[in-house]
Amino acid sequence: MKKKLLSVLVISSMALSLAACGGNAKTNNAGATNAPDAGGNKEPAAEKVTLKLSTWQTEAKAKWSTIIAEFEKTHPDIHVEVDLLNEKGDSVASMQKLDLMAAASDPLDIVELPYTNYSQRADIGLLAPMDEYIEKEGYKLTDEYLVDTSVNGKIYALPSSMQRWFVLLNKEMLDEAGLPVPTDWTWADFEEYAKKLTKGEGATKRFGAYLHNWPDYFQLQLMSKPEDNTFLKADGTSNALDPQFKANLQMMKKMMYEDKSATPYEDIISQKLAYRNQYFNGLAAMLPMGDWMVAESGGTEAIPATFVTAFAPIPRLDSESKHYSPVQPTYMGIAAKSKNKEAAYTFVRWYTSEGLEIGGRVFSGWAKSDTNKLVDTIVNGSKDSSKIDVDSLKYTMENSAPGATQVPAKYADEAKNNVIPEAEMYLLGQQDLDVTVANIDKKISEVVQNNSGK
């Protein structure tokens, strides 16, 4: 059955467009050099184990060469080679390639998966359970990591990077408008800030905010909830009828077409706008986005930073006293077809604890990680650390409570993709809001039904 499901997944992947955007782990002694015997003779050294790490994350983003070099210093019997699945770092195209590799005879050892792809790949047998290694090492998953990665009662991966969301703000534009960096604000405040930060007309108009065409932006206010904070509820059913989803769509349309304080949706899709360009080129003053943008706020080779970026928590709901942020981990697991599973676990465990922090690019899902220290590491490792407002960043990280997190259902991507065309029709004035919400709820419910029992 699992082979059949994998074949189906591969066929589906081929049909999709490729234009989407351990510390103390125990290892065996198989690769160690034996001590000399009484006669002074040495046993021949066992062959070094070579592992393939399949990932969509580029060297520039993940700093693999630095991280792997540190790992191999303390694990000389294990060599890790990075298999970059897509040169552009495209996660969708990478997962399509991974599915093809899994169905073929291509070697796989360690696999890194984006947030919504993990449970589906675990369910079809692409990943090997890790429970025996965890039990042997003697720790409890939820004591060591910030999320429970169990799927159908087994652990197929450990959380690596742990993405949070916040709002990036152009500090110079805030100062010009006489606005403080927000520390406690609501979505109504966000709208007001956007209006006050909007300036000019025509092609060079500066919008107060840029709201990209990812599905995440259609659920921004859901993200402000402590639980049931995505298109799917914790029980896997549709969450489209949550009032905050409807309110979020209303807010987007109002900002784009009434207040004219956010980039119009038709411009985003017709001109294929890139959020980095809009923000760093000064065409938008605020950008809700994930924490991978911390390092980039100091500029990149492609887009230098010319102003200071400040940070604020995702606005809170009027009904909440705290600012909540969605927590979206990436996952690292062992390929079921690997011939070196124990060595692969050794690297996965090490990387998802102390190893990831060595790269100094993203935040960690390890419960023992020092967030403030990691902020300093990430900022100091950026191209121009003077362009990052460290105080507001640390405040935001400390005062953004993580929303409830569960492993996304295996049909999460399918459900999410059903939101896009309906939401777009509403934003473009082609469909009533109530009809839009009803259609989305119906389509997501059909996805849930079609996947029930599978």
Sine and cosine of phi, psi and omega as CSV:
sin_phi,cos_phi,sin_psi,cos_psi,sin_omega,cos_omega
0.00,0.00,-0.68,0.73,-0.03,-1.00
-0.91,0.42,-0.60,0.80,0.04,-1.00
-0.91,0.42,-0.62,0.78,0.02,-1.00
-0.90,0.44,-0.69,0.72,0.01,-1.00
-0.90,0.43,-0.62,0.78,0.02,-1.00
-0.90,0.43,-0.64,0.77,0.03,-1.00
-0.88,0.47,-0.66,0.75,0.04,-1.00
-0.88,0.47,-0.69,0.72,-0.01,-1.00
-0.89,0.45,-0.65,0.76,0.02,-1.00
-0.89,0.45,-0.70,0.71,0.03,-1.00
-0.87,0.50,-0.68,0.74,0.02,-1.00
-0.89,0.45,-0.66,0.75,-0.02,-1.00
-0.89,0.46,-0.64,0.77,-0.02,-1.00
-0.92,0.39,-0.45,0.89,-0.03,-1.00
-0.99,0.14,-0.32,0.95,-0.03,-1.00
-0.97,0.23,0.39,-0.92,0.07,-1.00
-0.96,0.29,0.62,-0.78,0.03,-1.00
-1.00,-0.01,0.20,0.98,-0.09,-1.00
-0.97,-0.23,0.49,0.87,0.07,-1.00
-0.97,0.23,0.73,-0.68,0.01,-1.00
-0.41,0.91,0.00,0.00,0.00,0.00
0.00,0.00,0.18,0.98,-0.15,-0.99
-0.30,0.96,-0.88,0.48,-0.10,-1.00
-0.93,-0.37,0.50,0.86,-0.01,-1.00
-0.92,0.38,0.60,-0.80,0.00,-1.00
-1.00,0.07,0.62,-0.79,0.10,-0.99
-0.82,-0.57,0.34,-0.94,0.10,-0.99
-0.99,0.16,0.07,-1.00,-0.06,-1.00
-0.97,-0.22,0.38,0.93,-0.08,-1.00
-0.86,0.51,-0.57,0.82,-0.06,-1.00
-0.99,-0.13,0.08,1.00,-0.08,-1.00
-1.00,0.08,0.46,-0.89,0.07,-1.00
-0.99,0.11,0.81,-0.59,-0.02,-1.00
-0.95,0.33,0.52,-0.85,0.04,-1.00
-0.92,0.38,0.44,-0.90,0.01,-1.00
-0.90,0.43,0.55,-0.83,0.01,-1.00
-0.99,0.14,-0.03,-1.00,-0.10,-1.00
-0.87,0.49,-0.47,0.89,-0.03,-1.00
-1.00,0.05,0.04,1.00,0.03,-1.00
1.00,0.02,-0.04,1.00,0.02,-1.00
-0.99,0.16,0.51,-0.86,0.02,-1.00
-0.94,-0.35,0.65,-0.76,0.15,-0.99
-0.94,0.35,0.58,-0.82,0.06,-1.00
-0.90,0.43,0.65,-0.76,0.00,-1.00
-0.91,0.42,0.66,-0.75,0.05,-1.00
-0.93,0.36,0.44,-0.90,-0.02,-1.00
-0.91,0.42,0.67,-0.74,0.02,-1.00
-0.91,0.41,0.67,-0.74,0.03,-1.00
-0.99,0.14,0.77,-0.64,0.06,-1.00
-0.94,-0.34,0.81,-0.58,-0.02,-1.00
-0.92,-0.38,0.61,-0.79,0.09,-1.00
-0.98,-0.18,0.80,-0.60,0.05,-1.00
-0.96,-0.26,0.95,-0.32,-0.03,-1.00
-1.00,-0.10,0.86,-0.50,-0.10,-0.99
-0.47,-0.88,0.36,-0.93,0.11,-0.99
-1.00,-0.08,-0.16,0.99,-0.11,-0.99
-0.99,0.13,0.84,-0.54,-0.07,-1.00
-0.96,0.28,0.22,-0.98,0.05,-1.00
-0.87,0.49,-0.66,0.75,-0.02,-1.00
-0.88,0.47,-0.57,0.82,-0.04,-1.00
-1.00,0.10,-0.67,0.75,-0.16,-0.99
-0.97,-0.23,-0.29,0.96,-0.03,-1.00
0.85,0.53,0.74,0.67,-0.06,-1.00
-0.87,0.50,-0.66,0.75,-0.07,-1.00
-0.87,0.49,-0.65,0.76,0.02,-1.00
-0.92,0.39,-0.70,0.71,-0.06,-1.00
-0.92,0.39,-0.74,0.67,-0.05,-1.00
-0.91,0.41,-0.60,0.80,0.04,-1.00
-0.86,0.51,-0.66,0.75,0.03,-1.00
-0.92,0.39,-0.64,0.77,0.02,-1.00
-0.88,0.47,-0.71,0.70,-0.10,-1.00
-0.95,0.32,-0.32,0.95,0.09,-1.00
-0.90,0.44,-0.63,0.78,-0.04,-1.00
-0.98,-0.18,-0.10,0.99,0.04,-1.00
-0.73,-0.69,0.92,0.40,-0.10,-1.00
-0.90,0.43,-0.25,0.97,0.00,-1.00
-1.00,0.03,0.01,1.00,-0.01,-1.00
-0.80,-0.60,0.81,-0.59,0.07,-1.00
-0.92,-0.39,0.73,-0.68,-0.04,-1.00
-0.91,-0.42,0.79,-0.61,0.05,-1.00
-0.92,-0.39,0.74,-0.67,0.01,-1.00
-1.00,0.10,0.78,-0.62,0.10,-1.00
-0.94,-0.34,1.00,-0.08,-0.01,-1.00
-0.97,0.26,0.90,-0.44,-0.12,-0.99
-0.97,0.25,-0.37,0.93,0.03,-1.00
-0.49,-0.87,0.82,-0.58,-0.10,-1.00
-0.89,0.46,-0.45,0.89,-0.01,-1.00
-1.00,0.03,-0.03,1.00,-0.03,-1.00
0.96,0.27,0.43,0.91,-0.01,-1.00
-0.98,0.20,0.93,-0.37,-0.08,-1.00
-0.94,0.35,-0.57,0.82,-0.01,-1.00
-0.92,0.39,-0.76,0.65,0.04,-1.00
-0.88,0.47,-0.57,0.82,0.00,-1.00
-0.91,0.42,-0.66,0.75,0.02,-1.00
-0.93,0.38,-0.53,0.85,0.07,-1.00
-0.91,0.42,-0.68,0.73,0.03,-1.00
-0.92,0.40,-0.65,0.76,0.01,-1.00
-0.87,0.50,-0.67,0.74,0.01,-1.00
-0.88,0.48,-0.64,0.76,0.03,-1.00
-0.91,0.41,-0.66,0.75,0.02,-1.00
-0.90,0.43,-0.63,0.78,-0.01,-1.00
-0.92,0.40,-0.56,0.83,-0.02,-1.00
-0.99,0.17,-0.35,0.94,0.00,-1.00
-0.99,-0.11,-0.30,-0.95,-0.03,-1.00
-0.99,-0.15,0.23,0.97,-0.02,-1.00
-0.90,0.45,0.69,-0.73,0.02,-1.00
-0.94,0.34,0.66,-0.75,0.06,-1.00
-0.67,-0.74,0.64,-0.77,0.05,-1.00
-0.79,-0.61,-0.89,0.45,-0.02,-1.00
-0.90,-0.43,0.73,-0.69,-0.06,-1.00
-0.80,-0.59,0.76,-0.65,0.11,-0.99
-0.95,-0.30,0.72,-0.69,-0.11,-0.99
-0.79,-0.61,0.62,-0.78,0.10,-1.00
-0.93,0.37,0.17,-0.98,-0.12,-0.99
-0.75,0.66,-0.79,0.62,-0.13,-0.99
-1.00,-0.04,0.06,1.00,-0.06,-1.00
-0.98,-0.19,-0.19,0.98,-0.14,-0.99
-0.92,0.40,-0.84,0.55,-0.13,-0.99
-0.89,0.45,-0.57,0.82,0.01,-1.00
-0.90,0.44,-0.71,0.71,-0.01,-1.00
-0.94,0.34,-0.55,0.84,0.08,-1.00
-0.91,0.40,-0.66,0.76,-0.07,-1.00
-0.90,0.43,-0.53,0.84,-0.04,-1.00
-1.00,-0.02,0.04,1.00,0.09,-1.00
1.00,0.00,0.27,0.96,0.02,-1.00
-0.95,0.30,-0.48,0.88,-0.06,-1.00
-0.95,-0.33,0.49,-0.87,0.05,-1.00
-1.00,-0.07,0.64,-0.77,0.08,-1.00
-0.87,0.49,0.57,-0.82,-0.03,-1.00
-0.94,-0.33,0.05,1.00,-0.13,-0.99
-0.83,0.56,-0.66,0.75,-0.06,-1.00
-0.91,0.42,-0.57,0.82,0.01,-1.00
-0.95,0.30,-0.62,0.78,0.03,-1.00
-0.91,0.41,-0.69,0.73,0.03,-1.00
-0.90,0.45,-0.65,0.76,0.00,-1.00
-0.90,0.43,-0.63,0.78,0.01,-1.00
-0.97,0.25,-0.46,0.89,0.13,-0.99
1.00,0.08,0.64,0.77,0.09,-1.00
-0.79,-0.61,0.31,-0.95,0.05,-1.00
-0.99,-0.15,0.78,-0.63,-0.10,-0.99
-0.80,0.61,-0.74,0.67,-0.08,-1.00
-0.96,0.28,-0.19,0.98,0.13,-0.99
-0.99,0.10,-0.49,0.87,-0.08,-1.00
-1.00,-0.07,-0.45,0.89,-0.09,-1.00
-0.76,-0.65,0.38,-0.93,-0.10,-0.99
-0.98,0.17,-0.24,0.97,0.02,-1.00
-0.72,-0.70,0.46,-0.89,0.07,-1.00
-1.00,-0.03,0.88,-0.47,-0.08,-1.00
-0.99,-0.12,0.30,0.95,-0.04,-1.00
-0.91,0.41,0.67,-0.74,0.10,-0.99
-0.76,-0.65,0.87,-0.50,-0.04,-1.00
0.80,0.59,0.62,0.79,0.09,-1.00
0.99,0.12,0.03,1.00,0.01,-1.00
-0.81,-0.59,0.41,-0.91,-0.02,-1.00
-0.97,-0.23,0.91,-0.41,-0.05,-1.00
-0.96,-0.27,-0.11,0.99,-0.02,-1.00
-0.29,-0.96,0.28,-0.96,0.13,-0.99
-0.91,-0.42,0.54,-0.84,-0.01,-1.00
-0.95,0.30,0.74,-0.67,0.05,-1.00
-0.99,-0.15,-0.98,-0.19,0.04,-1.00
-0.95,0.30,0.48,-0.88,-0.06,-1.00
-0.82,-0.58,0.99,-0.13,-0.08,-1.00
-0.98,0.22,0.76,-0.65,0.19,-0.98
-0.92,-0.40,0.25,-0.97,0.05,-1.00
-0.89,-0.45,0.47,-0.88,0.08,-1.00
-0.39,-0.92,-0.14,-0.99,0.04,-1.00
-0.90,-0.44,0.81,-0.58,0.11,-0.99
-1.00,0.05,0.65,-0.76,0.00,-1.00
-0.72,-0.69,0.70,-0.72,0.08,-1.00
-0.96,0.30,0.94,-0.33,-0.10,-0.99
-0.89,0.46,-0.60,0.80,0.00,-1.00
-0.91,0.41,-0.61,0.79,0.02,-1.00
-0.95,0.32,-0.58,0.81,0.10,-1.00
-0.87,0.48,-0.74,0.67,-0.01,-1.00
-0.88,0.47,-0.65,0.76,0.00,-1.00
-0.88,0.48,-0.63,0.78,-0.01,-1.00
-1.00,0.06,-0.01,1.00,-0.01,-1.00
0.94,0.35,0.53,0.85,-0.04,-1.00
-0.95,-0.32,0.71,-0.70,0.07,-1.00
-0.97,0.23,0.35,-0.94,0.13,-0.99
-0.92,0.40,0.84,-0.54,-0.07,-1.00
-0.90,0.44,0.65,-0.76,0.10,-1.00
-0.86,-0.51,-0.51,0.86,0.06,-1.00
-0.62,-0.78,0.97,-0.23,-0.06,-1.00
-0.60,-0.80,0.33,-0.94,0.01,-1.00
-0.94,-0.34,0.06,-1.00,0.04,-1.00
-0.92,0.39,-0.50,0.86,0.09,-1.00
-0.90,0.44,-0.63,0.78,0.07,-1.00
-0.90,0.44,-0.64,0.77,0.02,-1.00
-0.85,0.52,-0.69,0.72,0.03,-1.00
-0.89,0.46,-0.67,0.75,0.00,-1.00
-0.91,0.41,-0.68,0.74,0.07,-1.00
-0.85,0.53,-0.69,0.72,-0.03,-1.00
-0.87,0.49,-0.66,0.75,0.01,-1.00
-0.90,0.43,-0.68,0.74,-0.05,-1.00
-0.96,0.30,-0.38,0.92,-0.02,-1.00
-1.00,-0.03,-0.16,0.99,0.00,-1.00
-0.97,0.23,0.67,-0.74,-0.08,-1.00
-0.44,-0.90,0.65,-0.76,0.12,-0.99
1.00,0.04,-0.07,-1.00,-0.02,-1.00
-0.61,-0.79,0.20,-0.98,0.12,-0.99
0.94,0.34,-0.43,-0.90,-0.12,-0.99
-0.91,0.42,-0.42,0.91,-0.03,-1.00
-0.98,-0.17,0.18,0.98,-0.01,-1.00
-0.86,0.51,0.68,-0.73,0.09,-1.00
-0.99,-0.15,0.88,-0.47,0.05,-1.00
-1.00,0.04,0.50,-0.87,0.01,-1.00
-0.92,0.38,-0.49,0.87,-0.03,-1.00
-0.52,-0.85,0.45,-0.89,0.12,-0.99
-0.87,-0.50,0.85,-0.53,0.00,-1.00
-0.89,-0.46,0.96,-0.27,-0.16,-0.99
-0.93,0.36,0.13,-0.99,-0.06,-1.00
-1.00,-0.08,0.36,0.93,0.16,-0.99
-0.96,0.28,0.50,-0.87,0.08,-1.00
-0.83,0.55,-0.48,0.88,0.02,-1.00
-0.82,0.57,-0.58,0.82,-0.04,-1.00
-0.95,0.31,-0.40,0.92,0.07,-1.00
-0.96,0.27,-0.25,0.97,-0.03,-1.00
-0.87,-0.50,0.41,0.91,-0.06,-1.00
-0.82,0.58,-0.71,0.71,-0.03,-1.00
-0.95,0.30,-0.45,0.89,0.14,-0.99
-0.90,0.45,-0.57,0.82,0.00,-1.00
-0.89,0.46,-0.35,0.93,-0.02,-1.00
-0.99,0.13,0.01,1.00,0.00,-1.00
-1.00,0.01,0.49,-0.87,0.04,-1.00
-0.95,0.31,-0.38,0.92,0.02,-1.00
-0.47,-0.88,0.16,-0.99,-0.09,-1.00
0.70,0.71,0.83,0.56,-0.17,-0.99
-0.95,-0.32,0.39,0.92,0.10,-0.99
-0.68,-0.73,-0.10,-1.00,0.01,-1.00
-0.90,0.43,-0.35,0.94,0.04,-1.00
-0.92,-0.39,0.65,-0.76,0.10,-1.00
-0.96,0.30,0.15,-0.99,0.00,-1.00
-0.86,0.50,-0.48,0.88,0.01,-1.00
-1.00,0.08,0.07,1.00,0.07,-1.00
1.00,0.01,0.03,1.00,0.00,-1.00
-1.00,-0.05,0.17,-0.99,-0.06,-1.00
-0.89,0.45,0.66,-0.75,0.06,-1.00
-0.91,-0.42,0.27,0.96,-0.10,-0.99
-0.92,0.38,-0.36,0.93,-0.03,-1.00
-1.00,0.04,0.03,1.00,0.09,-1.00
-0.88,0.47,0.76,-0.65,-0.03,-1.00
-0.82,0.57,-0.49,0.87,-0.03,-1.00
-0.94,0.33,-0.45,0.89,0.06,-1.00
-0.92,0.38,-0.73,0.68,0.04,-1.00
-0.88,0.48,-0.68,0.73,-0.01,-1.00
-0.89,0.46,-0.57,0.82,-0.02,-1.00
-0.93,0.37,-0.69,0.73,0.05,-1.00
-0.88,0.48,-0.66,0.75,0.05,-1.00
-0.86,0.50,-0.70,0.71,-0.01,-1.00
-0.87,0.48,-0.71,0.71,-0.01,-1.00
-0.86,0.51,-0.74,0.67,-0.05,-1.00
-0.91,0.40,-0.65,0.76,0.01,-1.00
-0.88,0.48,-0.72,0.69,-0.02,-1.00
-0.91,0.41,-0.61,0.79,-0.06,-1.00
-0.97,0.24,-0.60,0.80,-0.20,-0.98
-0.85,-0.53,-0.29,0.96,0.09,-1.00
-0.98,-0.20,-0.86,0.51,0.02,-1.00
-0.96,0.27,-0.43,0.90,-0.06,-1.00
0.82,0.58,0.64,0.77,-0.03,-1.00
-0.96,-0.29,0.01,1.00,0.05,-1.00
-0.73,-0.68,0.54,-0.84,-0.03,-1.00
-0.81,0.59,0.80,-0.60,0.00,-1.00
-0.84,0.55,0.61,-0.80,-0.10,-1.00
-0.90,0.44,-0.63,0.78,-0.03,-1.00
-0.90,0.43,-0.50,0.87,0.07,-1.00
-0.93,0.38,-0.65,0.76,-0.02,-1.00
-0.87,0.50,-0.72,0.69,-0.09,-1.00
-1.00,0.09,-0.59,0.81,-0.04,-1.00
-0.97,0.25,-0.57,0.82,0.01,-1.00
-1.00,-0.09,-0.01,1.00,-0.01,-1.00
0.76,0.65,0.80,0.60,-0.05,-1.00
-0.91,0.40,0.56,-0.83,0.05,-1.00
-0.96,-0.28,0.76,-0.65,-0.09,-1.00
-0.89,0.45,-0.57,0.82,0.02,-1.00
-0.89,0.46,-0.71,0.71,0.00,-1.00
-0.89,0.46,-0.69,0.72,-0.05,-1.00
-0.89,0.46,-0.65,0.76,-0.04,-1.00
-0.98,0.21,-0.80,0.60,-0.11,-0.99
-0.96,0.28,-0.32,0.95,0.08,-1.00
-1.00,-0.01,0.14,0.99,0.11,-0.99
0.97,0.24,0.35,0.94,0.01,-1.00
-1.00,-0.06,-0.05,1.00,0.08,-1.00
-0.51,-0.86,0.68,-0.73,-0.07,-1.00
-1.00,0.03,-0.44,0.90,-0.03,-1.00
-0.75,-0.66,0.56,-0.83,-0.01,-1.00
-0.56,-0.83,0.96,-0.27,0.16,-0.99
-0.93,0.37,0.79,-0.61,-0.09,-1.00
-0.29,-0.96,0.17,-0.99,-0.02,-1.00
-0.99,0.11,0.21,-0.98,-0.17,-0.98
-0.97,0.24,0.00,1.00,0.13,-0.99
-0.92,0.40,-0.25,0.97,-0.02,-1.00
-0.99,0.14,-0.07,1.00,0.02,-1.00
-0.87,0.48,-0.83,0.55,-0.01,-1.00
-0.87,0.49,-0.64,0.77,-0.03,-1.00
-0.93,0.36,-0.33,0.94,0.02,-1.00
-0.91,0.41,-0.33,0.95,0.10,-0.99
-1.00,0.08,0.10,1.00,0.02,-1.00
1.00,-0.06,0.34,-0.94,0.06,-1.00
-0.73,-0.69,0.11,-0.99,0.05,-1.00
-0.88,0.48,-0.59,0.81,-0.04,-1.00
-0.97,0.23,-0.64,0.77,-0.05,-1.00
-0.73,-0.68,0.99,-0.13,0.02,-1.00
-0.91,0.41,0.50,-0.87,0.08,-1.00
-1.00,0.05,0.80,-0.60,-0.03,-1.00
-0.91,-0.41,0.05,1.00,0.01,-1.00
-0.51,-0.86,0.25,-0.97,0.02,-1.00
-0.99,0.13,0.74,-0.67,0.09,-1.00
-0.99,-0.16,0.79,-0.62,0.12,-0.99
-0.97,-0.23,0.24,-0.97,-0.07,-1.00
-0.76,-0.65,0.56,-0.83,0.06,-1.00
-0.64,-0.76,0.48,-0.88,0.04,-1.00
-0.88,0.47,0.40,-0.92,0.18,-0.98
-0.83,0.55,0.77,-0.64,-0.04,-1.00
-0.79,0.62,0.56,-0.83,-0.01,-1.00
-1.00,0.01,0.32,-0.95,0.11,-0.99
-0.98,0.22,0.46,-0.89,0.02,-1.00
-0.86,0.52,-0.50,0.87,-0.06,-1.00
-0.99,0.12,-0.09,1.00,-0.05,-1.00
-0.92,-0.40,0.55,-0.83,0.05,-1.00
-1.00,-0.08,-0.24,0.97,-0.02,-1.00
-0.93,-0.37,0.39,-0.92,0.17,-0.99
-1.00,-0.03,0.85,-0.52,0.03,-1.00
-0.97,-0.26,0.50,-0.87,0.06,-1.00
-0.77,-0.64,0.64,-0.76,0.11,-0.99
-0.91,0.41,0.54,-0.84,0.05,-1.00
-0.90,-0.44,0.90,-0.43,-0.10,-0.99
-0.84,-0.54,1.00,-0.07,-0.04,-1.00
-0.98,0.19,0.42,-0.91,0.30,-0.95
-0.99,-0.13,0.30,-0.95,-0.14,-0.99
-0.80,-0.60,0.57,-0.82,0.08,-1.00
-0.80,-0.61,0.80,-0.60,-0.04,-1.00
-0.68,-0.74,-0.03,-1.00,-0.02,-1.00
-0.97,-0.25,0.77,-0.63,0.03,-1.00
-0.92,0.39,0.68,-0.73,-0.02,-1.00
-0.88,0.48,-0.47,0.88,-0.05,-1.00
-1.00,0.02,-0.01,1.00,-0.01,-1.00
-0.89,0.46,0.63,-0.77,0.05,-1.00
-1.00,-0.08,-0.01,1.00,-0.02,-1.00
-0.74,-0.68,0.85,0.53,-0.14,-0.99
-0.90,0.43,-0.62,0.78,-0.04,-1.00
-0.93,0.37,-0.65,0.76,0.07,-1.00
-0.91,0.42,-0.62,0.78,0.03,-1.00
-0.89,0.46,-0.67,0.74,0.04,-1.00
-0.88,0.47,-0.64,0.77,0.01,-1.00
-0.83,0.56,-0.71,0.71,0.01,-1.00
-0.93,0.36,-0.70,0.72,-0.03,-1.00
-0.85,0.53,-0.71,0.70,-0.02,-1.00
-0.90,0.43,-0.69,0.73,0.00,-1.00
-0.91,0.40,-0.72,0.70,-0.05,-1.00
-0.90,0.43,-0.68,0.73,-0.06,-1.00
-0.98,0.22,-0.02,1.00,0.12,-0.99
-0.92,-0.39,-0.99,-0.13,-0.09,-1.00
-0.98,0.21,-0.43,0.90,-0.14,-0.99
-0.91,0.41,-0.71,0.70,-0.07,-1.00
-0.86,0.52,-0.58,0.81,-0.05,-1.00
-0.93,0.37,-0.38,0.92,0.00,-1.00
-0.90,0.43,-0.57,0.82,0.02,-1.00
-0.92,0.40,-0.50,0.87,0.06,-1.00
0.87,0.50,0.66,0.75,-0.01,-1.00
-0.84,-0.54,-0.51,0.86,-0.08,-1.00
-0.69,-0.72,0.19,-0.98,0.00,-1.00
-1.00,0.02,0.38,-0.93,-0.21,-0.98
-0.97,-0.26,0.47,-0.88,0.11,-0.99
-1.00,-0.05,0.07,1.00,0.01,-1.00
-0.98,0.19,0.79,-0.61,-0.08,-1.00
-0.90,0.43,-0.39,0.92,-0.05,-1.00
-1.00,-0.05,0.12,0.99,0.00,-1.00
-0.94,0.34,0.62,-0.78,0.07,-1.00
-1.00,-0.07,0.98,-0.22,-0.11,-0.99
-0.88,0.48,-0.70,0.72,0.00,-1.00
-0.88,0.47,-0.66,0.75,0.03,-1.00
-0.91,0.42,-0.64,0.77,0.00,-1.00
-0.93,0.37,-0.59,0.81,0.09,-1.00
-0.84,0.54,-0.74,0.67,0.00,-1.00
-0.87,0.49,-0.66,0.75,0.00,-1.00
-0.90,0.44,-0.71,0.70,-0.01,-1.00
-0.91,0.42,-0.72,0.69,-0.02,-1.00
-0.90,0.44,-0.73,0.68,-0.03,-1.00
-0.91,0.41,-0.40,0.92,0.02,-1.00
-1.00,0.02,-0.02,1.00,0.00,-1.00
-0.97,0.23,0.23,-0.97,-0.06,-1.00
-0.90,0.44,-0.67,0.75,0.03,-1.00
-0.62,-0.79,1.00,-0.06,-0.09,-1.00
-0.91,0.42,-0.33,0.94,-0.01,-1.00
-0.94,0.35,-0.23,0.97,-0.01,-1.00
-1.00,-0.05,0.14,0.99,-0.01,-1.00
-0.88,-0.47,0.84,-0.54,0.04,-1.00
-0.98,0.20,1.00,-0.09,-0.12,-0.99
-0.91,0.40,-0.63,0.78,-0.04,-1.00
-0.88,0.48,-0.71,0.70,0.01,-1.00
-0.93,0.36,-0.53,0.85,0.03,-1.00
-0.92,0.40,-0.74,0.68,0.00,-1.00
-0.91,0.42,-0.63,0.78,0.05,-1.00
-0.87,0.49,-0.70,0.71,-0.03,-1.00
-0.90,0.44,-0.69,0.72,0.00,-1.00
-0.91,0.41,-0.60,0.80,-0.03,-1.00
-0.97,0.24,-0.43,0.90,-0.11,-0.99
-0.92,-0.39,0.35,0.94,0.12,-0.99
-0.92,-0.39,0.96,-0.26,-0.01,-1.00
-0.96,0.26,0.69,-0.72,0.02,-1.00
-0.94,0.34,0.75,-0.66,0.10,-1.00
-0.94,0.33,0.33,-0.95,0.02,-1.00
-0.84,0.55,0.70,-0.72,-0.07,-1.00
-0.81,-0.59,0.77,-0.64,0.16,-0.99
-0.73,-0.68,0.38,-0.92,0.04,-1.00
-0.88,0.48,0.81,-0.58,-0.01,-1.00
-0.85,0.53,0.59,-0.80,0.06,-1.00
-0.85,0.53,0.44,-0.90,-0.06,-1.00
-0.89,0.45,-0.29,0.96,0.01,-1.00
-0.97,-0.25,0.29,0.96,-0.06,-1.00
-0.87,0.49,-0.69,0.72,0.02,-1.00
-0.90,0.44,-0.66,0.75,0.01,-1.00
-0.88,0.47,-0.69,0.73,0.02,-1.00
-0.90,0.44,-0.70,0.71,-0.02,-1.00
-0.88,0.48,-0.66,0.75,-0.03,-1.00
-0.92,0.39,-0.38,0.93,0.05,-1.00
-0.97,0.26,-0.29,0.96,0.01,-1.00
-0.97,0.26,-0.61,0.79,-0.19,-0.98
-0.83,0.56,-0.84,0.54,-0.09,-1.00
-0.90,0.45,-0.58,0.82,0.01,-1.00
-0.94,0.35,-0.70,0.71,0.01,-1.00
-0.90,0.44,-0.63,0.78,0.01,-1.00
-0.90,0.44,-0.65,0.76,0.02,-1.00
-0.88,0.48,-0.61,0.79,0.05,-1.00
-0.92,0.39,-0.76,0.66,-0.05,-1.00
-0.89,0.45,-0.50,0.87,-0.02,-1.00
-1.00,-0.03,0.15,0.99,0.08,-1.00
0.97,0.24,0.37,0.93,-0.05,-1.00
-0.98,-0.21,-0.05,1.00,-0.07,-1.00
-0.40,-0.92,0.60,-0.80,0.03,-1.00
-0.92,0.39,0.49,-0.87,-0.03,-1.00
-0.90,0.44,-0.73,0.68,-0.03,-1.00
-0.89,0.45,-0.63,0.77,0.05,-1.00
-0.90,0.44,-0.66,0.75,0.00,-1.00
-0.87,0.50,-0.75,0.66,-0.02,-1.00
-0.90,0.44,-0.68,0.74,0.00,-1.00
-0.89,0.45,-0.67,0.74,0.00,-1.00
-0.91,0.42,-0.66,0.75,0.02,-1.00
-0.90,0.43,-0.70,0.71,0.02,-1.00
-0.87,0.50,-0.68,0.74,0.00,-1.00
-0.90,0.44,-0.71,0.70,-0.05,-1.00
-0.92,0.38,-0.66,0.75,0.04,-1.00
-0.91,0.42,-0.65,0.76,0.02,-1.00
-0.88,0.47,-0.58,0.82,0.05,-1.00
-0.92,0.39,-0.64,0.77,0.06,-1.00
-0.88,0.48,-0.71,0.71,0.02,-1.00
-0.87,0.50,-0.73,0.69,-0.01,-1.00
-0.89,0.47,-0.68,0.73,-0.03,-1.00
-0.91,0.40,-0.40,0.91,-0.02,-1.00
-0.98,-0.17,-0.07,1.00,-0.02,-1.00
-0.92,0.38,0.71,-0.70,0.04,-1.00
0.99,0.16,0.03,1.00,-0.02,-1.00
-0.98,-0.19,0.00,0.00,0.00,0.00
